[in-house]
């Protein structure tokens, strides 16, 4: 898809995406905020939430700064965010990532945060983040989401991009994992309907016998892992700061 097609897709998907984000089963927003708070990099004057969508991380990170720039190329995403988050500290900015990079001077923002950013695809993209940020950059991605019932039969989370980021970064970085384990009750009927037409009947019978032979529900263990890369860019600039 070209840029206009991507924007149209995310505009159309914005409301549903926001509702999905609101149903999170982890405390990733709170935990990321707690981790960053302990780095002593904050408070800052300018904080960029790049590809921030409808503002999932705004409630957790806005207190870190004087000016919070919520940046996304989707007009509808930013519109939803603007109805939820009020205040002069939040600056809503509709711009695509490449255009944002091109207009930004070196060291023009104190800190850049970006979570699950689908546009962060190349070494040049990472180099731009480091170029623009005065104090630091944080990159967050979902790297694993697995359970007992569904994961063996579905395509898993692709964590190859995070591995690429580590190879591409020419500066030192820290890595922090956030892992959450939970148990979700799954009904037999839901499991059957979910894979209807997807699994062969013989296999389905085997699975039902294995997991639902004693009950119509199964306590499904699920483990979710996020990884955050933190680059303290002031170090790469040779700035002598006590952080």
Phi and psi in degrees as a GROMACS rama.xvg file:
@    title "Ramachandran Plot"
@    xaxis  label "Phi"
@    yaxis  label "Psi"
@TYPE xy
-79.2195  177.457  UNK-2
-60.3613  -43.4804  UNK-3
-63.3729  -39.4019  UNK-4
-66.8014  -38.616  UNK-5
-63.6394  -43.2109  UNK-6
-62.1592  -42.4366  UNK-7
-63.1168  -42.9524  UNK-8
-58.3834  -49.5723  UNK-9
-71.7124  -30.5861  UNK-10
-62.9412  -44.5265  UNK-11
-68.6782  -30.7289  UNK-12
-91.2101  -7.59643  UNK-13
-55.5712  -48.7704  UNK-14
-66.0423  -45.9587  UNK-15
-64.037  -40.8606  UNK-16
-61.488  -42.6569  UNK-17
-63.1972  -40.3396  UNK-18
-65.3148  -38.4505  UNK-19
-64.433  -44.0343  UNK-20
-61.422  -34.1445  UNK-21
-70.8035  -18.4374  UNK-22
-93.3499  22.3555  UNK-23
-56.3146  142.761  UNK-24
-105.191  8.54115  UNK-25
-123.292  173.179  UNK-26
-107.262  37.8934  UNK-27
-61.5264  -38.1783  UNK-28
-61.1447  -49.2677  UNK-29
-62.5172  -42.7757  UNK-30
-70.8427  -37.484  UNK-31
-64.3444  -42.8515  UNK-32
-61.171  -43.5162  UNK-33
-63.1355  -42.9526  UNK-34
-63.1786  -47.0945  UNK-35
-65.333  -35.7727  UNK-36
-61.3251  -31.5592  UNK-37
-80.1645  -5.7839  UNK-38
-78.8464  -13.0197  UNK-39
65.9602  18.179  UNK-40
-83.5636  -12.8703  UNK-41
-116.443  158.285  UNK-42
-77.708  162.634  UNK-43
-127.786  168.312  UNK-44
-80.8043  -50.5434  UNK-45
-119.969  130.099  UNK-46
-128.852  124.737  UNK-47
-105.85  126.216  UNK-48
-105.232  92.8343  UNK-49
-84.8164  131.548  UNK-50
58.2309  43.81  UNK-51
-78.9429  -2.36483  UNK-52
57.9709  -131.698  UNK-53
-92.8501  15.2252  UNK-54
90.9383  36.1415  UNK-55
-54.7537  -37.7748  UNK-56
-96.5505  -2.21276  UNK-57
-55.4989  -48.2146  UNK-58
-60.574  -25.7631  UNK-59
-93.5102  -25.2373  UNK-60
-115.305  -11.71  UNK-61
-65.4711  -25.348  UNK-62
-73.0365  -8.61273  UNK-63
-79.2488  -9.4073  UNK-64
-146.588  169.106  UNK-65
-86.1559  -42.4131  UNK-66
-124.428  120.357  UNK-67
-107.718  112.654  UNK-68
-95.8116  107.383  UNK-69
-92.5238  109.182  UNK-70
-113.225  131.065  UNK-71
-158.854  156.057  UNK-72
-90.1996  -3.40727  UNK-73
-95.567  118.455  UNK-74
-62.6554  -40.8796  UNK-75
-68.5534  -38.0319  UNK-76
-58.2137  -48.5349  UNK-77
-68.1951  -32.7483  UNK-78
-63.2837  -43.6805  UNK-79
-62.2393  -44.3869  UNK-80
-60.9752  -40.6829  UNK-81
-66.8633  -22.4812  UNK-82
-82.4979  -17.2087  UNK-83
-97.8159  -33.2456  UNK-84
-121.272  116.035  UNK-85
-108.655  157.236  UNK-86
133.774  147.731  UNK-87
-70.9682  -14.2628  UNK-88
-72.9483  -24.4315  UNK-89
-94.1288  124.838  UNK-90
-110.972  115.075  UNK-91
-89.9195  126.852  UNK-92
-136.544  111.03  UNK-93
-89.7483  110.248  UNK-94
-162.106  145.513  UNK-95
-81.3422  162.234  UNK-96
-60.1914  -46.1591  UNK-97
-63.1845  -41.1871  UNK-98
-65.4811  -37.231  UNK-99
-62.3503  -45.4181  UNK-100
-60.3874  -43.5216  UNK-101
-66.0477  -31.5281  UNK-102
-87.2036  -12.0772  UNK-103
-87.7165  131.757  UNK-104
-79.979  160.821  UNK-105
-57.9889  140.226  UNK-106
52.155  43.7881  UNK-107
-93.9465  -12.7952  UNK-108
-133.625  143.816  UNK-109
-66.4831  -47.2613  UNK-110
-143.097  138.99  UNK-111
-121.498  126.777  UNK-112
-118.461  137.278  UNK-113
-146.56  129.626  UNK-114
-121.158  129.483  UNK-115
50.696  44.6719  UNK-116
-82.3909  109.076  UNK-117
-71.0961  -15.0482  UNK-118
-90.867  -7.51974  UNK-119
-85.8616  88.4866  UNK-120
-120.459  -13.1412  UNK-121
-134.525  164.963  UNK-122
-61.7479  -36.3835  UNK-123
-60.7779  -36.2949  UNK-124
-62.3562  -45.418  UNK-125
-65.5522  -40.2099  UNK-126
-60.0671  -36.0599  UNK-127
-66.7029  -41.2941  UNK-128
-58.5311  -46.8557  UNK-129
-64.9833  -37.8311  UNK-130
-63.5978  -38.4351  UNK-131
-83.5146  -31.8694  UNK-132
-85.1006  129.645  UNK-133
-76.791  -46.2398  UNK-134
-103.491  -41.401  UNK-135
-172.108  167.436  UNK-136
-134.644  136.663  UNK-137
-126.1  127.972  UNK-138
-119.805  121.467  UNK-139
-117.08  133.837  UNK-140
-142.215  150.881  UNK-141
-76.9032  123.531  UNK-142
-111.752  -15.7891  UNK-143
-158.466  139.185  UNK-144
-150.072  102.238  UNK-145
-134.82  152.131  UNK-146
-146.688  -177.887  UNK-147
-81.5234  -46.1423  UNK-148
-79.966  -43.2489  UNK-149
-101.242  -38.7779  UNK-150
-56.9152  -37.6348  UNK-151
-62.0701  -16.8571  UNK-152
-116.772  7.43305  UNK-153
-128.816  160.088  UNK-154
-69.1035  129.992  UNK-155
-81.4686  177.347  UNK-156
-67.8336  133.81  UNK-157
-89.2542  108.213  UNK-158
-100.405  15.7815  UNK-159
-66.0333  -30.4483  UNK-160
-64.2292  -40.5064  UNK-161
-63.182  -38.7493  UNK-162
-64.1888  -38.4555  UNK-163
-64.3948  -42.8378  UNK-164
-54.3466  -44.8256  UNK-165
-62.704  -37.418  UNK-166
-71.7593  -34.6848  UNK-167
-77.586  -30.0909  UNK-168
-66.034  127.366  UNK-169
-95.1185  3.28979  UNK-170
-122.589  163.142  UNK-171
-66.4747  147.758  UNK-172
-146.46  160.548  UNK-173
-110.18  149.766  UNK-174
-120.361  133.574  UNK-175
-130.085  127.032  UNK-176
-99.1731  140.835  UNK-177
-122.484  110.646  UNK-178
-116.914  134.435  UNK-179
-127.749  132.101  UNK-180
-120.979  133.902  UNK-181
-145.506  164.598  UNK-182
-122.065  126.404  UNK-183
-117.463  131.857  UNK-184
-80.7117  122.221  UNK-185
-114.372  128.019  UNK-186
-82.7285  145.944  UNK-187
-55.591  -43.8814  UNK-188
-62.9993  -38.1547  UNK-189
-64.8565  -44.2072  UNK-190
-60.5959  -44.2384  UNK-191
-63.8254  -45.9039  UNK-192
-66.5448  -35.8178  UNK-193
-61.4643  -40.7164  UNK-194
-103.17  13.4845  UNK-195
-59.2865  125.175  UNK-196
80.8002  -5.04007  UNK-197
-100.932  -37.4633  UNK-198
-108.407  145.281  UNK-199
-64.1535  147.642  UNK-200
-58.3859  -40.313  UNK-201
-61.6394  -42.3853  UNK-202
-66.1173  -42.2322  UNK-203
-59.4402  -42.7157  UNK-204
-61.4988  -41.018  UNK-205
-63.316  -42.9418  UNK-206
-67.7993  -41.3953  UNK-207
-62.9231  -39.2538  UNK-208
-66.4758  -39.2142  UNK-209
-70.3227  -42.5886  UNK-210
-105.145  -20.3474  UNK-211
-126.145  18.5237  UNK-212
-69.3333  -26.7502  UNK-213
-107.693  -8.00974  UNK-214
-160.218  155.62  UNK-215
-83.6737  2.18116  UNK-216
-130.246  155.183  UNK-217
-134.046  134.69  UNK-218
-84.2881  98.2588  UNK-219
-89.6231  115.2  UNK-220
-80.5839  130.103  UNK-221
-128.089  137.114  UNK-222
-125.256  127.375  UNK-223
-121.736  132.764  UNK-224
-128.713  131.158  UNK-225
-110.829  151.153  UNK-226
-125.884  137.879  UNK-227
-118.709  128.685  UNK-228
-102.277  127.088  UNK-229
-116.726  121.528  UNK-230
-111.828  120.131  UNK-231
-90.3557  92.7145  UNK-232
-69.4581  -21.2763  UNK-233
-62.3582  -28.9154  UNK-234
-68.454  -41.4353  UNK-235
-69.4602  -19.4519  UNK-236
-89.9075  -2.8291  UNK-237
73.7448  23.0825  UNK-238
-82.5335  129.845  UNK-239
-89.2908  88.0577  UNK-240
-120.112  146.287  UNK-241
-92.7575  74.3164  UNK-242
